[in-house]
Amino acid sequence: MNESILISACLLGENCRFDGKNSLRQELLEMLEGKHLIPVCPEVEGGLSTPRPPAEIREGRVYRGNGAEVTDQFSEGARICLERGLVQDVRLAILKSRSPACGCGQIYDGSFSKKLVPGDGIFTKILKTAGIDCISDEDYIDNIEHP
């Protein structure tokens, strides 16, 4: 059986983003053809609705633009999705760039001004702590050599 890969469900065309849309990356799908993909959305798994107000990380906590904190939902969803990956012995996750859950290397700064800062989303942090390699969809497409 092929190696299992966790992947942000929005990248596969699932309408689970905060705005009710998806982030389908056809090129990514073609690159991953034949691989065992495990789609996850930590925000939805944590009980947040679709659509939902946007959220950003500030000082390690997750907030909506109106100041409402949703860290617990993000953390619970991350835990559920991590368990799904661990059960299938996942070693790699391909995650939606800049997301407060799945951002890998860069996230928004929490000011809702579209300013990017170095950092990882809540789910990405828990994956890395568990020893799972994480890469953003953009970095995967731009930097991974494929046969």
N, C-alpha and C positions, 0 to 999 in steps of 0.2 A: 504494500500500500504506500502511496505517496506520503511524504511528510505533510503533516497538517499545519496550516497557517491561519492564525487569527487575522481577520480583516474587518475594518470598519464597514458596517452594513451599507452605509450611504454610498460607498465607493462601488458597490455592486448594483446600485440602482434602487435600493430600498428608500422610500420616502420617510426617513426618520430624522432628518436634520431639524434644527430648531425652527426653521421657516416652513416646514412641511414638505420640503423638496429633497432631492438627493444630490449626490456629487459623483454620479456615474463617470467612470474613467474607462472608456472603451479600450484605449491602448493598454491600460493596466490589465483588463480582463483578458486581452489577447496574450499578454506576457505570462499570465498565470494559468493559461489553459492547461487542463490535465492535472492540476494540483488540487489537493483536498483543502478547500477553503471553508473556514468556520466564521460566518458573518456574526458580528456582535455590535450592539449599540448600548454602551454603558448608561447613557442618559435615559433611554427608554427602559432598560432593565432596572434602573433605579426608581422607576415610577413616574418619571416626568412625561407629560403629554406631548403629542406632536399635532400641530405646531406648539411651540412654547416660546416664552420671551428669551432672547439671547442672554448668555451668561459669560462671565470672564473671571479669571483668577486674580485675586488681589491678596497679597500677604498670606498665601497658602490656602486661602478659603475661596469658595466659588459664590459669586453674587450675580444677581440679575441687575439690569440697569436701574430698577427702582429701589435697589438696596436689599431686596429679599435674599437671604442666604439659602443656597441649595447644595451646600457641601455634603450633607448627609446623603442626599439622593445620588449625587455623583459617586460618592465613596461606596455606597451599597451596590450600585450598578457595576462599578469597577470590580468589586469583590465577586459578584455573580459571574461576570464575564471571565475573570481570571480562573475561577474554578472550572468553567467550561473548557478553557484552554488546557489547564493542568490535567484534566481527565483524559484528554486526547494527546498528551505529551507534546504540546506545542513548543517549538523553539524560536519561532519568528512571528512577529505581528506587523502587519502593514496598516498604518493608521492615518486618518484624515488630518492633514496638516492644519496647524493653528487652532484646533478645537480645544476647548477647556477640558474635555475628557481625553481626547486622543492626540492632541498636539504633541509633536515629537521634535524637540530642539528649539521651537519658537511658539510662543503663545501671545495673545493680546494682553496688554499690561493691566487690565482691570479698570481703565478709565473710560472705556467705550468710545475711544477716539481713534480706533484702528491702529494704534501704535503697537508694534511688535517688540517683544523682549525675549531674550534667551530663556528657555524653560520648557517643561513638559506638562502635559495635561495630567489629571488625576489618575486616569486609567494607565497611561504610559508609565507613570512613576511606579505604580504597583506591579506592572509587568516587569519592569527593569529590576525591581527589588527581588522578584521571583526568579530572576535569571533568564528572562525571555528577551531576545533581541528585538528591538523596535526600530522601525524605519517609517518615515512619512511616505505617503503615496507619491509625492513629488520627487523625493530623493530616490525612491525605488525606480521610478521611470527614468530619471536622469542619470543615475549612477550605477545601476546594477547591470552587469553584463549577462546576456542571455544567449543560450545556444541557438 
